[in-house]
Amino acid sequence: MKLFTTVIAAACIIASVSTGNAQPGRPGPYVSGFLGVTIPKDSVVLTDNVGIIDETVNFDAGINTGVTGGYDFGIVRLEGEISYKHNEMSGIKDNNNANNSYRNVDGSVGIMATMFNAFFDLSNDSPVTPYFGGGIGFATIYLSETNATYNGTRSIIYDKDDDTVFAYQVGTGVEIALRPRYSLDIGYRYFATDKASFKNSFFPTSGLKMESHNVAVGFRFKF
């Protein structure tokens, strides 16, 4: 988070120096890439182990990166996006037995998403253009083999598996023009998926719904 804060500050400084004579970008096709931080919410997971095991999975902040390509119509931008998010698990709580907890959790979740977005640009005479919008699409959730210590025994909690589910996002941000063809994009996205089910294991697991707050810095090039 400290590193990303430094990147944000550096981007703002570069933008303030570079936008002296810059004007808002012109309409047309564009491509962009972005890098940032994803901060996921806790997720409740159900495991069918004869009886239902109810667990809450906690995550560390992770990486959020991706590319987009689209067309700027002047007020509305339509684009396709491919992104990847990765988070390590920081803990697993047994909701059926509060006196016991999983220790030394070793597991992660990766999300590869394909989104179709629409953003509305609040164009003005300055180099800074605020925008808002969102998108829908699909996300493949990759669950790694997850190990943890429970009641003194080290064992596999979740098997490696993946599932593709519906996803959506909403967000806002600012485009900072550097040149007519180049600009910085500093944006926020709230991203969420439907509940994933993982069946390639002796104990099927379901209910993993990924929700996250995402902040990223991007670089956009217009043709």
LUMLO-718078 format. One line per 2 residues: their letters; for each residue x negated, y, z negated of N, C-alpha, C. Coordinates in nm, 2 decimals. Each point is the difference from the previous one (the first is absolute). Layout:
<sites>
A) X/Y/Z/X/Y/Z/X/Y/Z  ...
</sites>
This chain:
<sites>
MK) -0.08/-0.12/0.00/0.08/0.12/0.00/-0.09/0.13/0.00  -0.11/-0.01/-0.08/-0.09/0.12/0.00/-0.06/0.02/0.14
LF) -0.04/-0.11/0.07/-0.05/0.01/0.13/0.10/0.06/0.10  0.12/-0.05/-0.01/0.11/0.05/0.09/0.03/0.15/-0.03
TT) 0.00/0.04/-0.12/0.01/0.14/-0.04/-0.11/0.09/0.06  -0.12/-0.06/0.00/-0.11/0.08/0.06/0.02/0.01/0.15
VI) 0.05/-0.11/0.07/0.02/0.00/0.14/0.11/0.11/0.03  0.11/0.00/-0.07/0.10/0.10/0.02/-0.05/0.14/-0.01
AA) -0.08/0.02/-0.11/-0.06/0.14/-0.02/-0.09/0.03/0.12  -0.08/-0.09/0.05/-0.09/0.02/0.11/0.08/0.03/0.12
AC) 0.11/-0.07/0.03/0.08/0.02/0.11/0.06/0.14/0.00  0.05/0.04/-0.11/0.05/0.14/-0.02/-0.10/0.11/0.03
II) -0.12/-0.02/-0.05/-0.11/0.09/0.03/-0.03/0.01/0.14  -0.02/-0.12/0.07/-0.02/0.00/0.14/0.11/0.07/0.08
AS) 0.12/-0.03/-0.04/0.11/0.06/0.07/0.00/0.15/-0.02  -0.03/0.05/-0.12/0.01/0.15/-0.02/-0.11/0.07/0.08
VS) -0.12/-0.07/0.02/-0.11/0.06/0.08/0.03/-0.01/0.15  0.07/-0.11/0.04/0.01/-0.02/0.14/0.13/0.06/0.07
TG) 0.09/0.05/-0.08/0.13/0.04/0.05/0.01/0.15/0.02  -0.11/0.07/0.00/0.00/0.14/0.01/0.07/0.05/0.12
NA) -0.03/-0.06/0.12/0.07/0.04/0.12/0.08/-0.11/0.06  0.03/-0.11/-0.08/0.07/-0.11/0.05/0.15/0.03/0.01
QP) 0.07/-0.06/0.10/0.14/0.02/0.01/0.07/-0.14/-0.01  0.12/0.00/-0.03/0.07/-0.13/-0.01/-0.01/-0.08/0.13
GR) -0.02/-0.13/-0.01/-0.02/-0.09/0.12/0.12/0.00/0.09  -0.03/-0.02/0.13/0.11/0.00/0.10/0.07/-0.13/0.01
PG) 0.12/-0.01/0.05/0.07/-0.12/0.02/-0.08/-0.10/0.09  0.03/-0.13/-0.01/-0.07/-0.09/0.08/-0.03/-0.13/-0.07
PY) -0.06/-0.10/0.06/-0.04/-0.12/-0.06/-0.11/0.02/-0.10  -0.01/-0.09/-0.10/-0.11/0.01/-0.09/-0.03/-0.14/-0.06
VS) -0.12/-0.01/-0.06/-0.04/-0.12/-0.08/-0.06/0.06/-0.13  0.00/-0.08/-0.11/-0.06/0.04/-0.12/-0.04/-0.12/-0.08
GF) -0.09/0.02/-0.10/-0.04/-0.10/-0.10/0.00/0.06/-0.13  0.03/-0.08/-0.10/0.00/0.05/-0.14/-0.06/-0.10/-0.10
LG) -0.04/0.06/-0.11/-0.06/-0.08/-0.11/0.05/0.07/-0.13  0.04/-0.09/-0.10/0.04/0.06/-0.13/0.02/-0.11/-0.10
VT) 0.08/0.04/-0.10/0.02/-0.08/-0.12/0.15/-0.05/-0.01  0.02/-0.13/-0.03/0.13/-0.05/-0.03/0.02/-0.03/-0.15
IP) 0.10/0.04/-0.06/0.03/-0.02/-0.14/0.13/-0.08/-0.01  0.00/-0.13/-0.02/0.12/-0.08/0.00/0.07/0.00/-0.13
KD) 0.13/-0.02/0.00/0.08/-0.03/-0.12/-0.01/-0.14/-0.04  0.03/-0.03/-0.13/0.01/-0.14/-0.04/0.11/-0.07/0.07
SV) -0.02/-0.13/0.02/0.10/-0.09/0.07/0.03/-0.12/-0.08  0.13/-0.03/0.00/0.05/-0.12/-0.07/0.00/-0.12/0.10
VL) -0.06/-0.11/-0.05/-0.01/-0.12/0.08/0.06/-0.12/-0.07  0.08/-0.08/0.08/0.07/-0.11/-0.06/-0.07/-0.13/0.06
TD) -0.04/-0.09/-0.09/-0.06/-0.13/0.05/0.09/-0.11/-0.04  0.04/-0.09/0.09/0.09/-0.11/-0.03/-0.08/-0.12/-0.04
NV) -0.03/-0.01/-0.13/-0.07/-0.11/-0.06/0.09/-0.08/-0.09  0.09/-0.08/0.07/0.11/-0.07/-0.07/0.10/0.10/-0.05
GI) -0.05/0.08/-0.10/0.08/0.12/-0.05/-0.06/0.12/0.07  0.07/0.12/0.00/-0.05/0.12/0.06/-0.10/0.07/-0.09
ID) -0.12/0.03/0.05/-0.10/0.07/-0.08/0.01/0.15/0.05  0.02/0.09/-0.09/0.02/0.14/0.03/-0.13/0.08/-0.04
ET) -0.06/0.06/0.10/-0.13/0.06/-0.03/-0.01/0.14/0.06  -0.07/0.09/-0.06/-0.02/0.14/0.06/-0.15/0.01/0.03
VN) -0.03/0.03/0.13/-0.13/0.01/0.05/-0.04/0.15/0.00  -0.12/0.03/-0.06/-0.05/0.14/0.00/-0.12/0.01/0.10
FD) -0.01/0.11/0.06/-0.11/0.02/0.11/-0.09/0.12/-0.04  -0.12/-0.01/0.05/-0.09/0.12/0.00/0.03/0.08/0.13
AG) -0.04/0.13/-0.01/0.00/0.08/0.12/-0.09/-0.06/0.11  0.03/0.02/0.12/-0.08/-0.06/0.11/-0.01/0.08/0.12
IN) -0.05/-0.06/0.11/-0.02/0.08/0.12/0.12/0.00/0.09  0.01/0.11/0.08/0.11/0.02/0.09/-0.06/0.05/0.13
TG) 0.01/-0.07/0.11/-0.06/0.05/0.12/0.08/-0.04/0.12  -0.01/0.07/0.11/0.08/-0.03/0.12/-0.03/0.09/0.12
VT) 0.07/-0.03/0.10/0.00/0.08/0.13/0.14/0.03/0.05  0.02/0.11/0.07/0.13/0.03/0.06/-0.02/0.04/0.14
GG) 0.10/0.00/0.08/0.01/0.05/0.13/0.14/0.04/0.04  0.01/0.12/0.05/0.14/0.05/0.03/0.00/0.12/0.09
YD) 0.12/0.06/0.00/0.02/0.12/0.09/0.06/0.11/-0.09  -0.06/0.12/0.01/0.05/0.12/-0.06/0.09/0.08/0.09
FG) 0.13/0.01/-0.03/0.09/0.07/0.09/0.01/0.15/-0.04  -0.08/0.04/-0.10/0.01/0.14/-0.04/0.06/0.02/-0.14
IV) 0.12/-0.06/-0.02/0.07/0.00/-0.13/0.00/-0.14/-0.06  0.02/-0.10/0.08/0.00/-0.14/-0.04/-0.12/-0.07/0.05
RL) -0.06/-0.09/-0.08/-0.10/-0.09/0.04/0.05/-0.14/-0.01  -0.01/-0.08/0.10/0.03/-0.15/-0.01/-0.13/-0.07/0.02
EG) -0.02/-0.10/-0.09/-0.13/-0.07/0.00/0.01/-0.15/-0.04  -0.09/-0.08/0.04/-0.02/-0.13/-0.06/-0.12/0.00/-0.09
EI) 0.01/-0.08/-0.10/-0.11/-0.01/-0.10/-0.03/-0.14/-0.04  -0.13/-0.03/-0.01/-0.05/-0.12/-0.06/-0.08/0.03/-0.12
SY) 0.03/-0.06/-0.11/-0.07/0.04/-0.12/-0.04/-0.13/-0.08  -0.09/0.01/-0.09/-0.04/-0.11/-0.09/-0.02/0.06/-0.14
KH) 0.06/-0.07/-0.10/-0.02/0.04/-0.14/-0.05/-0.12/-0.08  -0.08/0.02/-0.09/-0.06/-0.11/-0.08/-0.01/0.04/-0.15
NE) 0.05/-0.09/-0.08/0.00/0.02/-0.15/-0.04/-0.12/-0.07  -0.09/0.01/-0.10/-0.03/-0.11/-0.09/0.10/0.00/-0.11
MS) 0.03/-0.12/-0.05/0.09/-0.01/-0.12/-0.08/0.03/-0.12  0.06/0.08/-0.09/-0.06/0.03/-0.13/0.05/-0.08/-0.11
GI) 0.12/-0.06/0.02/0.06/-0.08/-0.11/0.13/-0.06/0.04  0.04/-0.11/-0.07/0.12/-0.07/0.02/0.07/-0.02/-0.14
KD) 0.12/0.05/-0.01/0.07/-0.02/-0.13/0.11/-0.10/0.01  0.00/-0.09/-0.10/0.11/-0.11/0.00/0.12/0.07/-0.07
NN) 0.10/0.03/0.07/0.12/0.06/-0.05/0.08/-0.09/-0.09  -0.02/-0.13/0.01/0.08/-0.10/-0.08/-0.07/-0.03/-0.13
NA) -0.12/0.04/-0.02/-0.07/-0.02/-0.12/-0.10/0.11/-0.03  0.05/0.10/-0.07/-0.08/0.12/-0.02/-0.12/-0.02/-0.09
NN) -0.01/-0.11/-0.07/-0.11/-0.03/-0.09/-0.12/-0.06/0.08  0.03/-0.04/0.12/-0.11/-0.06/0.09/-0.03/0.10/0.11
SY) -0.12/0.01/0.05/-0.03/0.08/0.11/-0.11/-0.07/0.09  0.00/0.04/0.12/-0.11/-0.05/0.09/-0.12/0.08/-0.01
RN) -0.12/-0.06/-0.01/-0.12/0.07/-0.02/-0.09/-0.03/0.12  -0.09/0.10/0.02/-0.10/-0.02/0.11/0.06/-0.03/0.13
VD) 0.10/0.08/0.04/0.07/-0.03/0.12/-0.09/0.04/0.12  0.00/-0.09/0.10/-0.08/0.01/0.12/0.09/-0.02/0.12
GS) 0.05/0.10/0.06/0.09/-0.01/0.12/0.02/0.13/0.06  0.06/0.00/0.12/0.02/0.13/0.07/0.11/-0.01/0.10
VG) 0.05/0.11/0.05/0.11/0.01/0.10/-0.05/0.09/0.11  0.01/-0.04/0.12/-0.03/0.09/0.12/0.13/0.01/0.08
IM) 0.02/0.12/0.06/0.12/0.03/0.08/-0.04/0.05/0.13  0.04/-0.07/0.11/-0.02/0.05/0.13/0.13/0.05/0.06
AT) 0.02/0.12/0.02/0.13/0.06/0.04/0.00/0.06/0.14  0.11/-0.02/0.07/0.02/0.06/0.13/0.13/0.08/-0.01
MF) -0.02/0.14/0.01/0.11/0.09/-0.03/0.03/0.09/0.13  0.12/0.04/0.01/0.05/0.09/0.10/0.05/0.12/-0.07
NA) -0.07/0.12/0.01/0.02/0.12/-0.08/0.06/0.11/0.08  0.07/0.09/-0.07/0.05/0.13/0.06/-0.03/0.11/-0.10
FF) -0.07/0.10/0.04/-0.04/0.11/-0.09/0.05/0.13/0.06  0.05/0.09/-0.08/0.04/0.13/0.04/-0.10/0.11/-0.05
DL) -0.05/0.07/0.10/-0.10/0.10/-0.03/0.06/0.14/-0.02  -0.03/0.07/-0.11/0.04/0.13/-0.03/-0.10/0.10/0.06
SN) 0.01/0.01/0.13/-0.10/0.08/0.07/0.01/0.15/-0.03  -0.12/0.07/0.00/-0.01/0.14/-0.03/-0.12/0.06/0.07
DS) -0.03/0.12/-0.03/-0.12/0.07/0.07/-0.13/-0.03/-0.06  0.00/-0.07/-0.12/-0.13/-0.03/-0.07/-0.05/-0.13/0.05
PV) -0.13/-0.03/-0.03/-0.06/-0.13/0.03/0.06/-0.12/-0.08  0.08/0.04/-0.11/0.05/-0.11/-0.09/0.14/-0.03/0.03
TP) 0.03/-0.12/0.04/0.14/-0.04/0.03/0.05/-0.11/-0.09  0.09/0.04/-0.09/0.06/-0.10/-0.09/0.09/-0.10/0.08
YF) 0.02/-0.12/-0.05/0.09/-0.09/0.07/0.06/-0.10/-0.10  0.11/-0.07/0.04/0.06/-0.10/-0.08/0.07/-0.10/0.09
GG) 0.02/-0.12/-0.05/0.06/-0.10/0.08/-0.01/-0.14/-0.06  0.00/-0.10/0.08/-0.01/-0.14/-0.05/0.00/-0.10/0.12
GI) 0.01/-0.13/-0.04/0.00/-0.10/0.10/0.05/-0.13/-0.05  0.02/-0.09/0.09/0.04/-0.14/-0.03/-0.09/-0.10/0.08
GF) 0.00/-0.12/-0.05/-0.08/-0.10/0.08/-0.01/-0.13/-0.08  -0.11/-0.07/0.02/-0.02/-0.13/-0.06/-0.14/0.00/-0.07
AT) -0.01/-0.08/-0.11/-0.12/-0.01/-0.07/-0.03/-0.15/-0.03  -0.12/-0.05/0.03/-0.04/-0.13/-0.04/-0.08/0.01/-0.13
IY) 0.05/-0.06/-0.11/-0.06/0.00/-0.13/-0.08/-0.12/-0.02  -0.13/0.02/-0.02/-0.10/-0.11/-0.02/-0.03/-0.02/-0.15
LS) 0.05/-0.11/-0.05/-0.03/-0.03/-0.14/-0.12/-0.09/-0.01  -0.10/0.04/-0.07/-0.12/-0.09/-0.02/0.02/-0.11/-0.10
ET) -0.08/-0.10/0.00/0.00/-0.10/-0.11/-0.03/0.08/-0.13  0.09/-0.01/-0.10/-0.02/0.07/-0.12/-0.02/-0.09/-0.12
NA) -0.11/0.03/-0.07/-0.04/-0.08/-0.11/0.01/0.08/-0.13  0.03/-0.06/-0.11/0.01/0.07/-0.13/-0.01/-0.10/-0.11
TY) -0.04/0.05/-0.12/0.00/-0.09/-0.12/0.12/0.02/-0.08  0.07/-0.11/-0.03/0.13/0.00/-0.07/-0.01/-0.10/-0.11
NG) 0.02/0.04/-0.13/-0.01/-0.09/-0.11/-0.13/-0.08/0.00  -0.11/0.07/0.03/-0.13/-0.06/0.00/-0.04/-0.08/0.12
TR) 0.09/-0.02/0.10/-0.02/-0.08/0.11/-0.01/0.09/0.13  -0.11/-0.03/0.08/-0.01/0.08/0.12/0.06/-0.08/0.11
SI) 0.09/0.06/0.08/0.08/-0.07/0.10/0.04/0.09/0.11  0.05/-0.05/0.11/0.06/0.07/0.11/0.14/0.05/-0.03
IY) 0.02/0.13/0.00/0.14/0.05/-0.03/0.08/0.01/0.13  -0.06/0.05/0.11/0.07/0.01/0.13/-0.09/-0.06/0.11
DK) 0.05/-0.07/0.09/-0.08/-0.05/0.11/-0.01/0.11/0.11  -0.10/-0.02/0.09/-0.01/0.09/0.11/0.11/-0.02/0.10
DD) 0.06/0.12/0.04/0.11/-0.01/0.09/0.03/0.14/0.06  0.09/0.01/0.10/0.04/0.13/0.05/0.15/-0.01/0.04
DT) 0.06/0.12/0.01/0.14/0.01/0.05/0.02/0.14/0.07  0.08/0.00/0.10/0.03/0.12/0.07/0.14/0.05/-0.03
VF) 0.01/0.13/-0.05/0.12/0.05/-0.04/0.02/0.14/0.05  0.12/0.05/-0.01/0.04/0.14/0.04/-0.08/0.10/-0.09
AY) -0.03/0.11/0.06/-0.07/0.11/-0.08/0.05/0.14/0.04  -0.02/0.09/-0.08/0.04/0.14/0.03/-0.09/0.10/-0.08
QV) -0.01/0.12/0.05/-0.07/0.10/-0.07/0.05/0.14/0.02  -0.01/0.09/-0.09/0.03/0.14/0.01/-0.11/0.08/-0.05
GT) -0.02/0.12/0.05/-0.11/0.08/-0.04/0.00/0.14/0.05  -0.11/0.07/-0.04/-0.02/0.14/0.04/-0.14/0.03/0.00
GV) -0.04/0.11/0.06/-0.14/0.04/0.01/-0.02/0.13/0.07  -0.13/0.03/0.03/-0.03/0.12/0.08/-0.10/-0.04/0.11
EI) 0.02/0.05/0.12/-0.10/-0.01/0.10/-0.08/0.14/0.00  -0.13/-0.01/0.00/-0.09/0.12/0.00/-0.07/0.00/0.13
AL) 0.03/0.09/0.09/-0.06/0.01/0.13/-0.15/0.05/-0.01  -0.09/-0.08/0.06/-0.14/0.04/0.01/-0.03/0.06/0.13
RP) 0.05/-0.06/0.10/-0.01/0.05/0.14/0.13/-0.04/0.07  0.03/0.05/0.12/0.12/-0.03/0.07/0.03/-0.15/0.01
RY) -0.11/-0.08/0.01/0.02/-0.15/0.01/-0.03/-0.07/-0.13  -0.06/0.06/-0.10/-0.04/-0.07/-0.12/0.06/0.05/-0.12
SL) 0.04/-0.08/-0.09/0.06/0.04/-0.13/-0.02/-0.10/-0.11  0.01/0.05/-0.12/0.00/-0.09/-0.12/0.14/-0.02/-0.04
DI) 0.03/-0.11/-0.06/0.13/-0.04/-0.05/-0.02/-0.05/-0.14  0.06/0.08/-0.10/0.00/-0.04/-0.14/0.14/-0.04/-0.03
GY) 0.03/-0.12/-0.04/0.14/-0.05/-0.01/0.02/-0.09/-0.12  0.13/0.00/-0.04/0.05/-0.10/-0.10/0.11/-0.08/0.06
RY) -0.01/-0.13/-0.04/0.11/-0.10/0.05/0.04/-0.08/-0.12  0.13/-0.02/-0.02/0.06/-0.10/-0.09/0.03/-0.12/0.09
FA) -0.06/-0.11/-0.02/0.01/-0.12/0.08/0.06/-0.12/-0.08  0.10/-0.07/0.06/0.06/-0.11/-0.07/0.03/-0.11/0.10
TD) 0.01/-0.12/-0.05/0.03/-0.12/0.08/0.12/-0.07/-0.07  0.06/-0.09/0.08/0.10/-0.09/-0.05/-0.07/-0.11/-0.08
KA) 0.07/-0.08/-0.07/-0.06/-0.11/-0.09/-0.05/-0.11/0.09  -0.13/-0.04/-0.03/-0.06/-0.10/0.07/0.01/-0.14/-0.07
SF) 0.01/-0.10/0.07/0.00/-0.14/-0.05/-0.11/-0.08/0.05  -0.07/-0.08/-0.09/-0.11/-0.08/0.04/0.03/-0.14/-0.04
KN) 0.00/-0.09/0.11/0.05/-0.13/-0.02/-0.11/-0.11/0.03  -0.12/0.05/0.04/-0.11/-0.10/0.02/-0.07/-0.04/-0.12
SF) 0.07/-0.04/-0.10/-0.06/-0.04/-0.13/0.10/-0.10/-0.07  -0.05/-0.07/-0.10/0.08/-0.10/-0.07/0.11/0.08/-0.08
FP) -0.03/0.12/-0.04/0.09/0.08/-0.08/0.04/0.12/0.09  0.11/0.00/0.07/0.03/0.12/0.09/0.01/0.13/-0.09
TS) -0.05/0.11/0.06/0.01/0.13/-0.06/0.08/0.10/0.08  0.08/0.08/-0.07/0.08/0.09/0.07/0.01/0.13/-0.08
GL) 0.05/0.11/0.07/0.03/0.12/-0.07/-0.11/0.10/0.00  -0.11/-0.03/0.07/-0.11/0.10/0.00/0.04/0.12/0.10
KM) 0.03/0.11/-0.06/0.04/0.12/0.08/-0.11/0.10/-0.03  -0.06/0.05/0.11/-0.11/0.10/-0.01/0.05/0.14/0.02
ES) -0.02/0.08/-0.10/0.04/0.14/0.00/-0.13/0.08/-0.04  -0.03/0.11/0.08/-0.12/0.07/-0.04/0.01/0.15/0.04
HN) -0.08/0.08/-0.07/-0.03/0.14/0.03/-0.13/0.00/0.08  0.00/0.07/0.11/-0.12/0.00/0.09/-0.04/0.15/0.04
VA) -0.13/0.03/-0.02/-0.05/0.13/0.04/-0.12/-0.03/0.09  0.00/0.08/0.12/-0.11/-0.03/0.09/-0.04/0.13/0.08
VG) -0.12/0.00/0.04/-0.05/0.10/0.09/-0.02/-0.06/0.14  0.05/0.07/0.10/-0.01/-0.05/0.14/-0.06/0.10/0.09
FR) -0.05/-0.05/0.12/-0.05/0.08/0.10/0.08/-0.02/0.13  0.06/0.10/0.06/0.09/-0.02/0.11/-0.06/0.07/0.13
FK) 0.01/-0.07/0.11/-0.05/0.05/0.13/0.11/0.00/0.10  0.03/0.12/0.06/0.10/0.01/0.10/-0.06/0.01/0.14
F) 0.06/-0.07/0.09/-0.05/-0.01/0.14/0.05/0.12/0.08
</sites>
